[in-house]
Amino acid sequence: MKVKLDPNKLYYSIGEVSELFNVSSSLIRYWESEFPLLKPQKNSRGDRRFTQKDIIALEVIYKLLKEKGYTIEGAKKSLSSELKVEKQTQTLIKKLEKIRDSLEKMKQKLDD
């Protein structure tokens, strides 16, 4: 599963996150209790505010548990290497998007 994030949005509510992954909010809260890596910020009312970094971590957790069928303990062991690869992929995608944008701007200047 690959979730599509809004690059302009800084925070997501637990309801939005549960919709992104098509799971219940209580499952997201359970994963938060099981995986120390997952630490969403909380506002003054105690509502969780998930960042894009949290969503990337959840995406890896989701893949391990739901798609690959790992147990919680197995997912914990595998998480560090999986997350490292996912972060590298996301970084590469962002760099490629910046290069594409630069090339498009250069093309516009040449066309003018």
Secondary structure by P-SEA (a helix, b strand, c coil): cbbbbccccccccaaaaaaaacccaaaaaaaaaacccbbbbbcccbbbbbcaaaaaaaaaaaaacccccccaaaaaaaaaaaaaaaaaaaaaaaaaaaaaaaaaaaaaaaac
